Amino acid sequence: MSQQIPSPWWTPQQHADRRPFLLARNRITAAIRAWFAERDFVEVETPALQVSPGNEAHLHAFATQAIDLSGARAPLYLRTSPEFAAKKLLAAGEGRTFELARVWRNRERGPLHHPEFTLLEWYRAGEAYETLMADCASLLTLAVEAAGSKTLSFRGQNIDPTKKPERLTLAEAFHRFAAIDLLSMVEPDGATDRDALAAAAQAQGVRVAADDTWADVFSRVLVEKIEPNLGRERATILCEYPVSEAALARPKASDPRVAERFELYACGVELANCFGELTDPAEQRRRFEAEMAEKNRVYGERYPVDEDFLSALGQMPQASGGALGLDRLVMLATGANRIEQVLWAPVAEV
């Protein structure tokens, strides 16, 4: 028996089914722009083509080439985030910026993932990263109001966005949901004890392979034991990641084992990733090189470092920045269960 192929998104019936979600998306986008404008943010537009798409081991880019008039070729990439360019604008003197940026990530497709999607990315020069926690809470309420709803929902889970988000550190989450003393395995200089974490994870029924790194085990515990419990009755702000898991965030002054990084969860869905930004070019280079060594080990490839970005980083003021998945926010505000429902023209599957 042949498998029925779904009709394309552009057929009138499919479009009619999706159109209420899409109109809600437009209202949410307009409300976001107004919210930032009221707070003296400048909307910016940064280039989609970059010399480096980012230097995180498990981030995969779409590659292309620039060809000059002589026919010479140079590699370029579609951005996975507008972060590098946005920080250059901070170095240039902008104080508060935001962008609704179209971005691209390879090897990603599913109910919550699409190869081309939209990130809301915003920066506050001279402001603490805790300010972004309040921003995130406001954006949840804003989205629901613009959508004409009262709750955030995803696959049978519903939460009230007006409830103050729970703030939970990684150490607290690992203790509560996995019975693991995470910070006992992190040294003051950020070095990690892979074997201790692996043993603790295995004791909780998490599979660990012989060649798994600390980051592999950490991620597996996070995905299997922690994330399913987040954002259940209200939104969750998961904060204070070990410094090894925060490539672009600065260490927390009161505890250098952890970084000023948090993620926002609602209905079990990760919505945002926010940092107190690292502004040390030498340390940033070291982290990028370590990430690219790991990428080369796992995937047999690496991306170049944006030297222009590292130069700008040395002049960038202390700042905090956040990235929120607009499409996922629209999904939860409208009750959609697949990301294609909230995209005006989804990318064809190949």
N, C-alpha and C positions, 0 to 999 in steps of 0.2 A: 504494500500500500504506500503510495507516494506521500511525502510530507508536504503539507500545505504551506506555501510560501506567503508570508504576510504581505499585504498590499503596500506599495510605497507610501511614504509620509505625505506626498503631494497629492494623493487621490482626494477628491472632495470629502468623502466620508471620514477618512483618517484625519484630514485637516480640521473638519468640523468637530471631531472628538477632542482634538488637542487645543483648539482655539481658545477656550476659556482659560486654560493654563497659560497660554502665550500672552493673552491680554493682561492677566494678573502679573506676569513677568514685567510687562511694560510699566504697570503702575508701581511695582516694587522698585524698579530701576529709577523711575522719576522721583519717588520718595527718597531714595538713597541720595540722589544728586542734591535734592533740596536740603536734606539733613546735613550733609557736609558743607554746602554753601552757607547755611545758617551759622556754622561754626568757623567760618573764615578759612576753609580749605580751598585750595586751588585745584581744579581738575586739570590733569596733565595727560598728554599722549606721548608714549615712548615707543621706540621702534620695535617691530616684531622680529626683525632680523638682527642677530647678535653674533659677535665673534665667539662667545661662549654661552651655551644654553643654561649654565649652572654647573656646579661641581659637587653634586651629591651622588653617592655611589649607585643608588637605585633609581635615579631619575633618568629617563630615557627621552632623547630629543629626536626631532625630525631634522635631517641634515640636507643642505643644499649647497650651491656654489655661486660665488660672485664672479662674473666674467668681465674684464675690462676691455677697452677698445682694441688692445693688442691681442686679445684672446687669452691672456693669462688668467688663471683660475685660482680662487682662494676659497677655503671652506667657510660657510656661514651656517647658522642654525636658527630655526624658529624658536622663539623664546619659550621656556617653560614657566617663566615668571617675569614680571617687569622689574624685579627687585634691583638688579644692578643699575639700571638706568635711573630708577627712582632715587637711589642713594647718591648718584652723581648729581642729581638736582638738589638734594640736601646740601652737598658740598658746594654747589653753586650759590647757595644762599636762600633757597626756598625753605619755608618753615613748616608748612602743613600742606601736604599734597594727597590727592587720591586719584585713582584711575580704575575704570572698568575695563580691564585689559583682556583681550582675546589671547589665549595662550594654547600651546600644543604640547602634548606628552604622548610619547610612543608607548607601546606595550600596555595600553590601558583601555579597556572597554568592558562595560558591564552595567548593571542597574544604576550604579552611582558614579561610573567613570565613562568619559567620552574622550576621544583623541583631541578634539578641539573644544575648549570650554572657556568660561569667563571667570576671571579672578577680580574681586574687589580688593585692591591693595591700597593701604593708606599709611601715612607716616606723620609723626609728631616730633619735631625737633625740640630737644630740651625738656621732654616730658617723660614721666615714669611709665614703665610698661603696664603697671596696674591700671593706668588710665584707659588702656585698650580693653581691659576687662569690662569696664563700664560701657565703652563703645559697643562691644559685642552684645551685651545685654540689651542696649537700646535698639540695635539693628534687628534683633529677633522680634521685638515688639512692633517695630516699624513695618517689618515685612508682613506680619500677620494682619495688621490694620490695613495695609495697602491691598492685600489680597481679599479683604472682606471676610476674614475668618476670625476664629477666637483661639485656635490651638495650632501648635506645630504637630504634624502627624506623619508617620511613616510605617507602613505595613502593620497596622493595628496598634501602634504605640502613639500615645497622645500626651503632650505636656502643655502646661500653661506658660507662655513666654513672659508673662508679667511677674512670675515668681523669680526672686533673686537667684542667680545661678549658684550652685554649690561649688566651692573652691576646694580642690583636692590635690595634694602634692603626689608626685609619682611614688615617693616613699610610702605615703599613706595608702595609696591605691594598691601597691604591691603587697603590703601587709594585710589589707582588708580582704582582697579578692584572691590572693595567691599564697598567703602565709610566707612571704619572702621578705627578709630584711635587706632591702635593696642597697641602702647607703653603707652597710657594713662591707660591701663589695666594691666600694669606690674610694680611692685614696684622696688625700687633700689636694694633690696635683692633678686629679682627674683620671689617673690610671685605674683600670678596672680589672677585677679578678674573674676571668672568664670561667675557669673551672668551678669556682664556688657558685656562680650563678647557674651554670649548667646542672650541677648536682641538685641545687634547690629546685630548679625547674622540673627536672626528672622526677623528683620526689612528689611533685604535684601533678604528675601525669602528662607533662609536656614533652613531646618528642624532641630529642637533641641528637644531631648527627655529629660524627667525630670531627668534621671540618667546619662546624659552625663557629662563627666568631662570637664575641660578646654581643655585638649588635644584632646578630641573627637570633640569639637566644632571647635577648631583651625584647625584640620585635615579636617573637612568637608568643611570649608570655603576655605581652600587651594585647595582641590580637585575640588570643584564646581565652585569657582569664580576666583582663581588665576592661577592654572596650565594650563587650556585651553588657556590662553593668553601668555604663555611663549615660547620662542624660535620660534617665528613666522617668523620674517624677518631676524633675525640673532640669534645666540645662546644667551641664557640668563644665567647669574650667579645670582642666588637668594641667598642673603647673610644676615648675622646678624639675625639669628633666636633668638627668646626669649630663655633665658638660660634653661627654663623648657623643651624646645624641642631640646636639644642638649646634650644628656646624656654623651658623651665622649669628649666634646669640652670645652676649657677654656673660661671664660668670657672675653669680649672685654675690654681692659684697659680703654678706653675712655668712656665706657657706660656699667656698669655691668649688666644692664637689658638684654643685648643681648650677644650672644656667637660668637666665631670665627668659624662659620660653614657656608658653602655655598653648594648649589646644582647646577649642570649644567643641563640645558635643551636645547634640540634642536628638532624642529618640534613637540613641545608639549610633548616630551618624556623626562623623567628624566634619565640622563646618569651617573651622578657622585655625590658623597657625600663626602665632604672634611672638615677637621677640623684643627684648631690650637689645638693641643692635650692637654687635661687636664693631669697634672702630680701630682695632690694632692691626695694621696691614701685615706685619710679620706673623702674628698668630693666625690671621685669616689665611695667609699663604700656606702655613704649615697644615692647617685643617684641610684646605683644598687638596694639597698634595697627598695627604693620607686618604682622603675620600677617593681620589682618582687611582691611587694604588689598589684600593679595594675593588673599584669598578673594573680595573684591568684584570685583577685576579678572578673575579666572578664572571665577567662578560667578555673579557678580551678586548676592551676598548677603553679609551679615556677621552675627555674633552679638554680643550685648551683652557688655560687660566686667562681671564680678562685682565691684562696688566693695567689697562686704563682704569678699571674699577678699583684695583688695589691702590693706585695712585690717588684716586678720589677719596678712598676710605681714610687716608691719612689726614685729609682736610675736612672730613665730615664731622658735624657736631654730634654730641651725644643725642640719641634719638630712639624712638620706639616705633615699630612698624608691624602691621598685620596684613594677612592675606586670608580672605574669606571666599569660599566657593559660591558664587552667585547662583549658579544653576541648582546646587543642592539646597540653598536657602529657599529658592522658589519652590522646589519640590516639597519641602516640609511645610511651607506656608500654604500651599494649595492642596496638599494631600496626594500629589502625584507619586507613582511608585517606580517609575523609570525615568532616567534623565532625558531620554529622547522626547518625552511628553512636554518638556519645558524649553526645548530648543526649536527656534523657528524653522531651521533647515538642517537636520542632522547630517553628519558625514556618513556617506554610504559605507556599508560593511564590505570588506574585500576578502 
